[in-house]
Amino acid sequence: MQQQWINKRARIYWYDQYALNEQETAFAKYDPERIVGELLFTGADIVALYAANQFGIAYYPSRILPQHPGLRGRDYFGELCSRLQARGVKVIAYINWLNSTHAEWNLVPLGKTQEECTREKPLVSWADPSRPNRRVQNLAGGAWECPCPLSPRAGQMVEIAREIVTRYHPDAFHMDMFHGVGICLCARCRKALEVVLGTPEITAEVLNARWADYVAWRTEVSADVVDAVSAVLREHGVIAAHNAGVPLLPVSYGFSEKWLPSLDVFLSEAFDAFLTHPTDLNTTSIVVRLQHAVGKPAWILRTSAQIHYAHWPISEAQWRIYASACKANGCKAFGPCGIGAYPDTTTSAQMLRRVKEAFDFYMEDADLDEGAKSAAKVALAFSWATRAHFDERPASGTVEWAEEFTGWARLLIEEHLPYDIVIAETMTPAELGKYDLVILPDLANLSDAACAVVREYVSRGGRILATGSTSLRDERGKTRAEFALADVLGVASQGSVKGHFAVQRPIEPAPASGTFQRVRSSGSVLSRYVRVDPAGSVGGVKDPLPLEVMDWPVVVRHSYGRGQSVYVAFDIGRFYELHGDEHIGIWMAELVDGLLPSRQIVVKAPRTVEVTLWEQDAPRRVIVHLANRTVPWTLPTDRRQPTEIIPVHNLQLSLPCEWPNPKVSCRRAQISSSVEAGRLTVSVAKLGAYAAVLVEPGDRSGISS
């Protein structure tokens, strides 16, 4: 299903109205006209309204779920939905996978027992113990209970969706928190897994050993639930906008590429707001690129409250950081989520003002998004199969491959190199042919078909930079005897070792850590492995004394057909993600520059400024987006969140220009420009949160403006 409104830049207000199950103040000041007025004040184009909250309690008269007693029978969702739609606002009906009426449905994580996880808590005063769906527990704030994906909750969600869309006809529908359902070993799951895994003894060790079978089953179960809910929506022309989370998080949560056919938009949150590893201020830009790669409209939500609070607004600087990232990367809908409104339905006046200011800032340059396409010449490959099968202990929720991927993604942002993300499982030679360089970040799990695409791309003159175990396993996790891309990379596998080592560098050996692939090379060896003191580091850290250069190659350059490859024999992206040290970033940049014919755009600016390059046909122009993330604390903590964006002065940009006398202008900054020998040089006097440099054909008189 495709409707135009989901694929345009828009302001989305994810209007979370939390309430405890036993709370006298809940809905005490409910006034639909006031609430609608507040939402309209912000300028929201799309509003998500709770139809059922984080405890599975309905905010409308439901035949399936208990309704919150604070509403006294009033139809919160229906009254707000009809009023907003009458004013031209798109409405999303918002329900939650979490539940408080059926403790026996609860997920049982690894290491927990059925009894402790499914023990019913005390009931609220208004519960009806005689009716299963009315046994409402008195849960504390944040003490949410997550049902197992095999529980009757799955079928209940389908019936709730049908009840809501047939009665209210919302524009879209959202199921939240299903993207975060972890490994479950309840009686239902154990029974199914005994068949899948062939043993009644299901432990972390068994799951790790049989991960390919487990994850195929788990992701199928998860996708079936989403598909069943979306099937109801599509019967009624309602957009499926479920929370897809962030694919950088563990596959054990259930979200996978199998969800994609059931999603009309890819809705995600700025997860660095929760200080979740491996996220930071660059993550939103990375996720929006990934949303584009899977072919879905990109929708991003940012929790609107500070990390210690539920209702107090984040700073203006924080809003601008995320809005700028979204503008620079072609995001469509952007806006706040989180608990937001107080239980009595009032909202902090400062919260509403901040949201309005963020929306105004986000929409200022909406014309730059219309029909714009990325002009990046570097591609970074993402692999669903590698995400699913890479880690050695996936049952523990490790994200080792995500660290390799994000290490490279952040390096490219910090180096001001425009890039796109491509999907290894669906990429084609024609798609790759648009790029000067394709980076394969430790893509261990590549199918024969994906390897054939890479091989054809390089043979035709393409360039790849591959790291670590790329192509050493197939898409199901089975280890190959040899790199499937051995002929392209010019290496042959001789096993691997894990630990600290050093690497030949021009001045002296430099420290490195990770999983090192021992290879024999038929290409040109640019750097070799340096053995370190087996006694270890005197400080108990990661740079033991370098001893001697060994024969093992670390960097190999190889020609294949008309193209080139560079192979790095360890997970250097993960090394950078975990350490961020200057010498690692310099080395990675050298590897990239050694393959690129030239940089698409040369930028003189701090590494905290993101630069993206887009093109439009009508009007015909090139757009250089500048998103400034220079803040006092580049890795925010629960004690320090950004409160200001530090202005950057005297930025310089240089890029090829096809027009001899271009018209060069800038939104939100003062610039000067000149053209010489086919290159445009732009100087930006002062960059705040965001600016956009526009390059268009000049008039025929030869005079540019």
C-alpha positions as CSV (number, residue, x, y, z in Angstrom):
1,M,0.0,0.0,0.0
2,Q,1.3,3.5,-0.9
3,Q,-0.3,6.8,0.0
4,Q,1.4,10.0,-0.7
5,W,1.2,11.5,2.8
6,I,3.5,8.8,4.3
7,N,6.3,9.8,1.9
8,K,6.4,13.5,2.5
9,R,8.3,15.6,5.1
10,A,5.9,15.9,8.0
11,R,5.5,16.7,11.7
12,I,4.4,13.7,13.7
13,Y,3.3,14.0,17.3
14,W,3.4,10.6,19.1
15,Y,1.0,11.6,21.8
16,D,1.7,9.2,24.6
17,Q,-1.0,9.4,27.3
18,Y,0.3,7.1,30.1
19,A,-1.8,6.3,33.1
20,L,-1.4,3.8,35.9
21,N,-4.0,1.1,36.4
22,E,-4.8,2.4,39.9
23,Q,-4.5,6.2,39.8
24,E,-7.2,8.7,40.9
25,T,-5.7,11.6,38.9
26,A,-5.8,9.7,35.6
27,F,-7.9,11.6,33.1
28,A,-9.1,14.0,35.8
29,K,-8.8,17.0,33.5
30,Y,-9.7,15.2,30.3
31,D,-11.1,17.8,27.8
32,P,-10.9,16.7,24.1
33,E,-11.2,20.3,22.8
34,R,-8.3,21.4,24.9
35,I,-6.1,18.5,23.9
36,V,-6.9,18.9,20.2
37,G,-6.1,22.6,20.5
38,E,-2.7,21.9,22.1
39,L,-1.9,19.4,19.3
40,L,-2.9,21.8,16.6
41,F,-0.8,24.6,18.3
42,T,2.3,22.5,17.7
43,G,1.6,22.3,13.9
44,A,1.5,18.5,13.9
45,D,0.4,16.9,10.6
46,I,0.2,13.4,12.0
47,V,-0.8,12.4,15.6
48,A,-0.6,9.0,17.1
49,L,-3.2,8.5,19.9
50,Y,-3.3,5.8,22.5
51,A,-6.2,3.4,21.9
52,A,-4.7,1.0,24.4
53,N,-1.9,1.9,26.7
54,Q,1.3,0.3,28.0
55,F,-0.7,-1.9,30.4
56,G,-3.1,-3.1,27.7
57,I,-5.9,-0.9,29.0
58,A,-8.3,0.6,26.5
59,Y,-9.0,4.2,26.1
60,Y,-12.2,3.5,24.2
61,P,-15.2,1.3,25.0
62,S,-13.8,-2.1,23.9
63,R,-15.5,-5.5,23.9
64,I,-12.0,-7.1,24.2
65,L,-10.0,-5.0,26.7
66,P,-11.0,-3.4,30.0
67,Q,-11.4,0.4,29.7
68,H,-9.6,2.7,32.1
69,P,-12.0,3.7,34.9
70,G,-10.7,7.3,34.9
71,L,-12.5,7.9,31.6
72,R,-15.8,7.1,33.2
73,G,-17.0,5.5,30.0
74,R,-15.9,8.3,27.7
75,D,-14.4,7.4,24.3
76,Y,-10.9,9.1,24.5
77,F,-9.6,7.7,21.3
78,G,-12.8,8.2,19.3
79,E,-13.4,11.8,20.5
80,L,-9.8,12.9,19.7
81,C,-9.6,10.9,16.5
82,S,-12.7,12.4,14.9
83,R,-11.8,16.0,16.0
84,L,-8.3,15.8,14.6
85,Q,-9.3,14.2,11.3
86,A,-12.0,16.9,10.9
87,R,-9.2,19.4,11.0
88,G,-7.1,17.6,8.4
89,V,-4.7,15.8,10.7
90,K,-3.8,12.2,10.0
91,V,-4.4,9.9,13.0
92,I,-2.6,6.8,14.0
93,A,-4.3,4.4,16.3
94,Y,-1.7,3.3,18.8
95,I,-1.8,0.1,20.8
96,N,0.8,-1.7,22.9
97,W,1.9,-5.4,23.0
98,L,2.5,-5.0,26.7
99,N,-0.3,-6.3,29.0
100,S,-1.4,-6.4,32.6
101,T,-4.4,-8.7,32.6
102,H,-2.8,-12.1,31.8
103,A,0.3,-12.9,33.9
104,E,0.2,-16.5,32.5
105,W,1.0,-15.1,29.1
106,N,4.3,-13.5,30.3
107,L,7.6,-14.0,28.5
108,V,10.1,-16.2,30.5
109,P,13.6,-15.0,29.8
110,L,16.7,-17.2,29.9
111,G,17.7,-17.8,33.5
112,K,14.2,-17.2,34.9
113,T,11.5,-19.8,35.8
114,Q,7.9,-20.0,34.6
115,E,6.7,-19.6,38.2
116,E,8.5,-16.4,39.0
117,C,7.6,-14.7,35.6
118,T,4.0,-15.7,35.4
119,R,3.0,-15.1,39.1
120,E,0.0,-12.8,39.2
121,K,0.5,-9.5,41.0
122,P,-2.3,-8.0,43.2
123,L,-5.3,-6.8,41.3
124,V,-6.6,-3.3,41.1
125,S,-9.7,-2.3,43.0
126,W,-11.8,-2.2,39.9
127,A,-10.8,-5.6,38.5
128,D,-13.3,-8.3,37.8
129,P,-11.5,-11.6,38.9
130,S,-14.3,-13.7,37.4
131,R,-13.5,-12.5,33.8
132,P,-10.0,-13.4,32.4
133,N,-9.6,-10.2,30.4
134,R,-10.6,-8.1,33.5
135,R,-8.0,-9.5,35.9
136,V,-6.2,-6.2,35.9
137,Q,-3.0,-6.2,37.9
138,N,-1.8,-3.2,40.0
139,L,1.6,-2.7,38.3
140,A,4.0,0.1,39.2
141,G,5.1,2.7,36.7
142,G,7.7,1.1,34.4
143,A,7.0,-2.4,35.7
144,W,5.7,-3.6,32.4
145,E,4.9,-7.1,31.5
146,C,5.7,-8.5,28.1
147,P,3.6,-11.4,26.7
148,C,5.3,-14.3,24.9
149,P,4.8,-14.1,21.1
150,L,3.2,-17.6,21.1
151,S,0.7,-16.5,23.7
152,P,-3.0,-15.7,23.0
153,R,-2.0,-12.1,23.0
154,A,-1.1,-12.4,19.3
155,G,-4.6,-13.3,18.3
156,Q,-6.0,-10.7,20.7
157,M,-3.9,-8.0,18.9
158,V,-5.5,-9.0,15.6
159,E,-9.0,-8.7,17.1
160,I,-8.2,-5.3,18.7
161,A,-6.9,-4.0,15.4
162,R,-10.1,-5.2,13.6
163,E,-12.2,-3.6,16.3
164,I,-10.4,-0.2,16.1
165,V,-10.1,0.1,12.3
166,T,-13.7,-0.9,11.6
167,R,-15.2,1.4,14.2
168,Y,-12.9,4.5,13.9
169,H,-11.3,4.3,10.5
170,P,-7.9,5.8,11.5
171,D,-5.4,6.7,8.8
172,A,-2.7,4.4,10.2
173,F,-2.3,1.8,12.9
174,H,0.7,1.1,15.2
175,M,1.6,-1.8,17.4
176,D,4.3,-0.8,19.9
177,M,6.9,-2.8,21.9
178,F,6.7,-6.0,19.9
179,H,10.1,-5.1,18.4
180,G,11.6,-5.6,21.9
181,V,10.4,-9.1,22.8
182,G,13.4,-11.1,23.8
183,I,14.2,-14.8,24.0
184,C,11.3,-16.7,25.7
185,L,11.5,-20.1,27.3
186,C,7.9,-20.4,28.6
187,A,6.1,-23.7,28.4
188,R,4.7,-22.8,25.0
189,C,8.1,-21.9,23.5
190,R,9.8,-24.9,25.1
191,K,7.3,-27.2,23.5
192,A,7.9,-25.7,20.1
193,L,11.7,-25.5,20.6
194,E,12.0,-29.1,21.6
195,V,10.9,-29.9,18.0
196,V,13.0,-27.2,16.4
197,L,16.2,-28.0,18.3
198,G,15.7,-31.7,18.9
199,T,16.3,-31.6,22.7
200,P,14.3,-30.9,25.8
201,E,17.4,-29.3,27.4
202,I,17.2,-25.7,26.2
203,T,19.9,-23.5,27.6
204,A,22.0,-20.6,26.4
205,E,24.7,-23.0,25.3
206,V,22.2,-25.0,23.2
207,L,20.7,-21.9,21.7
208,N,24.2,-20.6,20.7
209,A,25.1,-24.0,19.2
210,R,21.8,-24.3,17.2
211,W,21.3,-20.5,16.6
212,A,20.6,-20.8,12.9
213,D,17.6,-23.1,13.6
214,Y,16.5,-21.0,16.6
215,V,16.6,-17.6,14.9
216,A,14.8,-18.9,11.8
217,W,12.0,-20.1,14.0
218,R,12.0,-17.0,16.2
219,T,11.9,-14.5,13.5
220,E,9.2,-16.4,11.6
221,V,7.0,-16.4,14.8
222,S,7.5,-12.7,15.2
223,A,6.8,-11.9,11.5
224,D,3.7,-14.0,11.6
225,V,2.2,-11.8,14.4
226,V,3.0,-8.6,12.5
227,D,1.7,-10.0,9.2
228,A,-1.6,-11.0,10.8
229,V,-2.2,-7.6,12.3
230,S,-1.2,-5.8,9.0
231,A,-3.5,-8.1,7.0
232,V,-6.5,-6.6,8.9
233,L,-5.2,-3.1,8.3
234,R,-4.8,-3.7,4.5
235,E,-8.4,-5.0,4.3
236,H,-9.5,-1.5,5.4
237,G,-6.9,0.7,3.6
238,V,-5.1,1.6,6.9
239,I,-1.4,2.2,6.9
240,A,0.8,-0.3,8.9
241,A,3.2,1.8,11.0
242,H,4.4,-0.6,13.7
243,N,7.5,0.1,15.7
244,A,10.4,-1.6,13.9
245,G,13.0,-0.6,16.4
246,V,16.6,-0.3,15.3
247,P,18.2,-3.1,13.3
248,L,21.5,-2.5,15.0
249,L,20.0,-4.1,18.2
250,P,20.0,-7.9,18.6
251,V,18.0,-10.1,16.3
252,S,17.0,-12.1,19.4
253,Y,14.3,-9.4,19.9
254,G,12.5,-10.8,16.9
255,F,12.6,-8.0,14.4
256,S,14.1,-9.0,11.0
257,E,13.7,-8.4,7.3
258,K,10.7,-10.8,7.5
259,W,8.7,-7.9,8.9
260,L,9.3,-5.6,5.9
261,P,6.4,-6.9,3.7
262,S,4.0,-6.1,6.6
263,L,5.2,-2.5,7.0
264,D,4.2,0.5,5.0
265,V,6.6,2.8,6.7
266,F,9.8,2.1,8.7
267,L,9.2,3.7,12.1
268,S,12.1,3.9,14.5
269,E,13.2,5.8,17.5
270,A,16.4,7.7,18.2
271,F,17.6,5.0,20.5
272,D,20.7,6.8,21.7
273,A,18.2,8.7,23.9
274,F,18.2,5.5,26.0
275,L,22.0,5.3,26.1
276,T,21.7,2.0,24.3
277,H,25.0,0.5,23.0
278,P,26.1,0.9,20.2
279,T,24.2,4.1,19.6
280,D,25.3,7.8,19.8
281,L,24.4,11.1,18.3
282,N,25.2,9.8,14.8
283,T,22.8,6.9,15.1
284,T,19.7,8.7,13.7
285,S,21.6,9.5,10.5
286,I,22.7,5.9,10.2
287,V,19.1,4.6,10.8
288,V,17.5,6.9,8.3
289,R,20.0,5.7,5.6
290,L,19.1,2.2,6.5
291,Q,15.4,3.0,6.2
292,H,16.0,4.3,2.7
293,A,18.0,1.1,1.8
294,V,15.0,-1.1,2.6
295,G,12.7,1.0,0.4
296,K,10.4,2.3,3.2
297,P,9.5,5.9,4.1
298,A,11.7,6.9,7.0
299,W,9.9,8.0,10.2
300,I,11.9,8.9,13.2
301,L,10.7,9.6,16.8
302,R,12.7,11.3,19.5
303,T,11.7,10.8,23.2
304,S,10.5,14.3,24.1
305,A,11.4,14.1,27.8
306,Q,14.7,14.2,29.6
307,I,16.1,10.8,30.6
308,H,15.3,11.3,34.3
309,Y,11.8,12.5,33.7
310,A,8.6,11.5,32.0
311,H,7.0,14.9,31.3
312,W,9.8,17.5,31.3
313,P,11.1,18.6,27.9
314,I,14.4,18.0,26.3
315,S,16.5,21.1,25.4
316,E,16.1,23.1,22.2
317,A,19.6,22.0,21.3
318,Q,18.7,18.3,21.4
319,W,15.7,18.8,19.2
320,R,17.8,20.6,16.7
321,I,20.5,18.0,16.6
322,Y,17.9,15.3,15.7
323,A,15.9,17.4,13.4
324,S,19.1,18.4,11.5
325,A,20.1,14.8,11.1
326,C,16.7,14.0,9.7
327,K,16.7,16.9,7.3
328,A,20.2,16.1,6.1
329,N,19.3,12.4,5.4
330,G,15.9,12.6,3.8
331,C,13.7,11.6,6.7
332,K,10.0,12.0,6.1
333,A,8.0,12.2,9.4
334,F,9.8,13.4,12.5
335,G,8.7,14.3,16.0
336,P,8.4,13.5,19.7
337,C,7.4,10.4,21.5
338,G,7.6,9.2,25.1
339,I,5.3,9.5,28.1
340,G,4.6,13.2,27.3
341,A,1.2,14.2,28.8
342,Y,0.6,14.0,32.5
343,P,-1.8,11.3,33.7
344,D,-4.5,13.9,34.1
345,T,-4.1,14.7,30.3
346,T,-2.4,18.1,30.8
347,T,0.9,18.8,29.1
348,S,3.8,21.0,30.3
349,A,3.5,24.3,28.5
350,Q,7.3,24.2,27.9
351,M,6.9,20.8,26.3
352,L,4.4,22.0,23.8
353,R,6.4,25.1,23.0
354,R,9.6,23.0,22.5
355,V,7.7,20.6,20.2
356,K,6.3,23.5,18.2
357,E,9.8,25.1,17.8
358,A,11.2,21.7,16.8
359,F,8.5,21.2,14.2
360,D,9.0,24.8,12.8
361,F,12.7,24.2,12.5
362,Y,12.2,20.8,10.8
363,M,9.8,22.1,8.2
364,E,11.7,25.3,7.3
365,D,13.4,23.5,4.3
366,A,10.8,21.0,3.3
367,D,11.1,22.0,-0.3
368,L,14.6,20.6,-0.3
369,D,13.2,17.1,0.3
370,E,10.7,17.0,-2.6
371,G,11.9,14.6,-5.2
372,A,15.5,14.7,-3.8
373,K,17.8,11.8,-4.3
374,S,21.1,11.0,-2.6
375,A,24.1,11.7,-4.8
376,A,26.6,9.7,-2.6
377,K,29.3,7.8,-4.3
378,V,30.2,5.5,-1.4
379,A,28.1,2.6,-0.3
380,L,28.2,0.7,3.0
381,A,26.7,-2.7,2.9
382,F,24.3,-4.0,5.6
383,S,23.5,-7.7,5.8
384,W,20.5,-9.3,7.5
385,A,22.1,-12.7,7.4
386,T,25.3,-11.4,9.1
387,R,23.2,-9.6,11.7
388,A,21.4,-12.8,12.4
389,H,24.3,-15.2,12.5
390,F,27.6,-13.4,13.1
391,D,28.0,-13.3,16.9
392,E,29.6,-16.2,18.8
393,R,27.1,-15.9,21.7
394,P,24.0,-14.5,20.2
395,A,21.7,-15.8,22.9
396,S,23.4,-13.3,25.3
397,G,22.3,-10.4,23.1
398,T,25.8,-9.4,21.9
399,V,26.0,-6.9,19.0
400,E,29.5,-7.5,17.7
401,W,28.7,-7.2,14.0
402,A,26.6,-4.1,14.7
403,E,29.8,-2.6,16.2
404,E,31.7,-3.3,13.0
405,F,29.0,-1.7,10.9
406,T,28.5,1.4,13.1
407,G,32.2,1.9,13.3
408,W,32.4,2.3,9.6
409,A,29.2,4.3,9.4
410,R,30.5,6.8,11.9
411,L,34.0,7.0,10.3
412,L,32.3,8.0,7.0
413,I,30.3,10.7,8.8
414,E,33.3,12.0,10.7
415,E,35.3,12.1,7.5
416,H,32.5,14.1,5.7
417,L,32.1,11.3,3.1
418,P,28.5,11.1,1.7
419,Y,27.4,7.5,1.7
420,D,24.4,5.3,1.2
421,I,23.6,2.0,2.8
422,V,22.9,-1.0,0.5
423,I,21.4,-4.3,1.5
424,A,23.6,-7.3,0.8
425,E,20.7,-9.7,0.2
426,T,19.0,-7.5,-2.4
427,M,21.8,-5.5,-4.0
428,T,22.4,-5.8,-7.8
429,P,25.4,-5.0,-10.0
430,A,23.4,-2.1,-11.5
431,E,22.8,-0.6,-8.0
432,L,26.4,-1.0,-7.0
433,G,27.6,0.5,-10.3
434,K,26.5,3.9,-9.1
435,Y,29.2,3.9,-6.5
436,D,33.0,4.6,-6.6
437,L,33.5,2.4,-3.6
438,V,31.5,-0.3,-1.7
439,I,32.5,-1.2,1.8
440,L,31.8,-4.7,3.1
441,P,32.2,-4.5,6.9
442,D,33.0,-8.0,8.1
443,L,30.0,-9.4,6.1
444,A,30.7,-13.0,7.1
445,N,27.4,-14.4,6.1
446,L,27.1,-13.8,2.3
447,S,25.1,-16.0,0.0
448,D,26.6,-17.3,-3.2
449,A,24.3,-14.9,-5.1
450,A,25.5,-11.9,-3.1
451,C,29.1,-12.9,-3.7
452,A,28.3,-13.1,-7.5
453,V,26.9,-9.6,-7.4
454,V,30.1,-8.3,-5.7
455,R,32.3,-10.2,-8.1
456,E,30.5,-8.8,-11.2
457,Y,30.7,-5.2,-9.8
458,V,34.5,-5.5,-9.2
459,S,35.1,-7.2,-12.6
460,R,33.4,-4.3,-14.3
461,G,35.7,-1.8,-12.7
462,G,34.2,-1.4,-9.2
463,R,36.2,-1.0,-6.0
464,I,35.5,-2.8,-2.7
465,L,37.0,-2.5,0.8
466,A,36.3,-5.7,2.8
467,T,37.2,-6.5,6.4
468,G,37.5,-9.5,8.7
469,S,35.6,-12.7,7.8
470,T,33.7,-11.3,4.8
471,S,32.2,-14.2,2.8
472,L,33.7,-16.9,5.1
473,R,30.2,-18.2,5.9
474,D,27.0,-18.6,4.0
475,E,23.6,-16.9,4.7
476,R,22.6,-19.7,7.2
477,G,25.8,-19.4,9.3
478,K,27.6,-22.4,7.8
479,T,31.4,-21.9,7.7
480,R,33.0,-22.3,4.3
481,A,36.3,-23.9,3.7
482,E,37.5,-20.8,2.0
483,F,36.4,-17.1,1.4
484,A,33.7,-17.2,-1.2
485,L,35.3,-13.9,-2.5
486,A,38.9,-15.3,-2.3
487,D,39.4,-14.6,-6.0
488,V,38.2,-11.0,-5.7
489,L,40.1,-10.3,-2.4
490,G,43.3,-12.1,-3.3
491,V,43.5,-14.0,0.0
492,A,43.2,-17.6,1.2
493,S,42.1,-18.4,4.8
494,Q,44.5,-19.9,7.3
495,G,42.4,-19.7,10.4
496,S,41.9,-16.9,12.9
497,V,43.0,-15.7,16.4
498,K,41.5,-13.3,18.8
499,G,43.2,-10.8,21.0
500,H,45.7,-7.8,20.9
501,F,48.4,-7.3,18.3
502,A,50.1,-4.6,16.5
503,V,50.1,-3.5,12.8
504,Q,52.9,-2.2,10.6
505,R,52.5,1.5,10.1
506,P,54.8,4.1,8.4
507,I,56.4,5.4,11.6
508,E,56.1,2.5,14.0
509,P,53.8,-0.4,14.9
510,A,50.3,0.7,16.0
511,P,48.2,-1.2,18.5
512,A,45.1,-3.1,17.4
513,S,42.6,-5.6,18.8
514,G,40.0,-7.9,17.5
515,T,39.6,-11.2,15.6
516,F,42.5,-11.5,13.2
517,Q,42.1,-13.6,10.1
518,R,45.4,-15.3,9.1
519,V,45.5,-15.3,5.3
520,R,47.9,-16.0,2.5
521,S,47.9,-13.4,-0.2
522,S,48.2,-13.3,-4.0
523,G,47.9,-9.5,-4.0
524,S,50.0,-6.7,-2.8
525,V,50.6,-6.7,0.9
526,L,50.4,-3.1,2.3
527,S,50.8,-3.9,5.9
528,R,51.7,-6.9,8.1
529,Y,50.9,-8.3,11.5
530,V,53.3,-7.5,14.4
531,R,53.6,-10.0,17.2
532,V,53.3,-8.6,20.7
533,D,54.8,-9.6,24.0
534,P,53.0,-12.8,25.2
535,A,53.5,-11.6,28.8
536,G,50.8,-9.0,28.0
537,S,50.5,-5.3,28.8
538,V,52.3,-3.9,31.9
539,G,49.2,-1.9,32.6
540,G,46.8,-4.7,31.9
541,V,45.4,-2.8,28.9
542,K,45.5,-3.3,25.1
543,D,49.0,-2.4,23.8
544,P,51.5,-5.0,24.8
545,L,55.1,-4.4,23.6
546,P,55.5,-5.0,19.8
547,L,58.1,-7.6,19.1
548,E,58.5,-8.6,15.5
549,V,56.9,-8.3,12.1
550,M,55.3,-11.6,11.0
551,D,54.4,-12.9,7.5
552,W,50.7,-12.6,8.0
553,P,49.2,-9.8,5.9
554,V,46.9,-7.2,7.6
555,V,46.1,-5.2,4.4
556,V,46.0,-6.6,0.9
557,R,45.4,-4.8,-2.3
558,H,44.3,-6.9,-5.3
559,S,43.2,-6.4,-8.9
560,Y,40.3,-8.4,-10.2
561,G,39.0,-7.8,-13.7
562,R,38.9,-4.1,-14.3
563,G,38.4,-3.4,-10.6
564,Q,40.3,-3.3,-7.3
565,S,39.8,-4.6,-3.8
566,V,41.4,-3.9,-0.5
567,Y,41.1,-6.5,2.3
568,V,41.7,-5.7,6.0
569,A,42.3,-8.9,8.0
570,F,40.5,-7.9,11.2
571,D,37.3,-6.1,12.4
572,I,38.8,-2.6,12.2
573,G,35.4,-1.0,12.3
574,R,34.5,-2.7,15.6
575,F,38.0,-1.6,16.9
576,Y,37.1,2.0,16.0
577,E,33.6,1.7,17.5
578,L,34.9,0.4,20.8
579,H,37.8,2.8,21.1
580,G,37.5,5.8,18.7
581,D,41.2,6.5,18.9
582,E,42.7,9.0,16.5
583,H,45.2,6.5,14.9
584,I,42.4,4.1,14.0
585,G,40.3,6.7,12.3
586,I,43.3,8.1,10.4
587,W,44.1,4.6,9.2
588,M,40.6,3.8,8.1
589,A,40.4,7.1,6.2
590,E,43.7,6.2,4.4
591,L,42.2,2.9,3.3
592,V,39.1,4.6,1.9
593,D,41.2,7.3,0.1
594,G,43.5,4.7,-1.2
595,L,40.7,3.2,-3.2
596,L,38.6,6.3,-4.2
597,P,39.5,8.0,-7.4
598,S,39.0,11.2,-5.4
599,R,36.7,12.5,-2.7
600,Q,33.3,13.6,-3.9
601,I,33.4,16.6,-1.7
602,V,36.4,18.0,0.2
603,V,35.4,19.5,3.6
604,K,37.4,21.5,6.1
605,A,35.3,21.2,9.3
606,P,35.3,19.5,12.6
607,R,34.5,15.8,12.6
608,T,31.2,16.6,14.4
609,V,29.7,18.1,11.3
610,E,27.9,15.7,9.0
611,V,27.9,16.5,5.3
612,T,25.4,14.9,2.9
613,L,25.0,15.4,-0.9
614,W,21.6,15.3,-2.6
615,E,20.2,16.3,-6.0
616,Q,16.9,17.5,-7.3
617,D,15.6,17.6,-10.9
618,A,12.8,20.1,-10.4
619,P,14.3,22.6,-9.8
620,R,17.6,21.3,-11.0
621,R,20.1,21.7,-8.2
622,V,22.7,20.1,-5.9
623,I,22.1,20.3,-2.2
624,V,24.9,20.1,0.4
625,H,23.4,19.5,3.8
626,L,25.4,20.5,6.9
627,A,24.3,19.1,10.3
628,N,26.3,20.3,13.2
629,R,26.6,17.9,16.2
630,T,29.3,19.9,18.0
631,V,28.2,19.7,21.6
632,P,29.9,19.9,25.0
633,W,29.4,16.1,25.5
634,T,29.7,14.1,22.3
635,L,28.7,10.9,24.1
636,P,25.8,11.9,26.3
637,T,25.3,10.1,29.6
638,D,22.5,10.1,32.1
639,R,24.3,12.9,33.9
640,R,25.0,15.1,30.9
641,Q,22.7,15.7,28.0
642,P,23.4,18.3,25.2
643,T,22.2,21.8,26.2
644,E,23.8,23.8,23.4
645,I,25.2,23.4,19.9
646,I,28.6,25.0,19.6
647,P,28.8,27.1,16.4
648,V,31.5,26.2,13.9
649,H,33.3,29.0,12.0
650,N,34.9,29.2,8.6
651,L,33.9,25.9,7.1
652,Q,35.2,25.2,3.6
653,L,33.6,22.9,0.9
654,S,35.1,22.1,-2.5
655,L,33.3,20.0,-5.1
656,P,33.2,19.5,-8.8
657,C,30.7,21.8,-10.6
658,E,29.2,21.1,-14.0
659,W,28.1,24.7,-14.5
660,P,30.6,27.4,-15.3
661,N,28.6,30.1,-13.6
662,P,26.5,28.5,-11.0
663,K,24.0,30.2,-8.7
664,V,25.1,29.4,-5.2
665,S,23.0,30.2,-2.1
666,C,22.7,29.0,1.4
667,R,19.9,28.5,3.9
668,R,20.6,29.4,7.5
669,A,24.2,30.6,7.0
670,Q,26.2,33.3,5.2
671,I,28.6,32.0,2.5
672,S,31.0,33.2,-0.2
673,S,31.8,31.1,-3.3
674,S,34.1,30.9,-6.3
675,V,34.6,28.6,-9.3
676,E,37.9,27.7,-10.7
677,A,38.9,24.9,-13.2
678,G,35.5,23.2,-12.8
679,R,35.6,23.2,-9.0
680,L,33.3,25.1,-6.7
681,T,34.7,26.4,-3.4
682,V,32.2,27.5,-0.7
683,S,33.2,29.2,2.5
684,V,30.6,29.1,5.3
685,A,31.2,31.9,7.8
686,K,29.3,30.4,10.8
687,L,27.3,27.1,11.1
688,G,24.7,26.7,13.8
689,A,22.7,23.5,14.0
690,Y,22.1,23.2,10.3
691,A,22.6,24.8,6.9
692,A,22.0,23.8,3.3
693,V,24.2,25.0,0.4
694,L,22.3,25.1,-2.9
695,V,24.1,24.9,-6.3
696,E,22.0,25.6,-9.4
697,P,22.7,26.5,-13.0
698,G,23.4,30.2,-13.4
699,D,21.9,32.5,-16.1
700,R,23.2,32.4,-19.7
701,S,24.9,35.8,-19.4
702,G,27.7,34.2,-17.4
703,I,26.8,36.2,-14.3
704,S,26.2,34.1,-11.2
705,S,24.4,35.3,-8.1
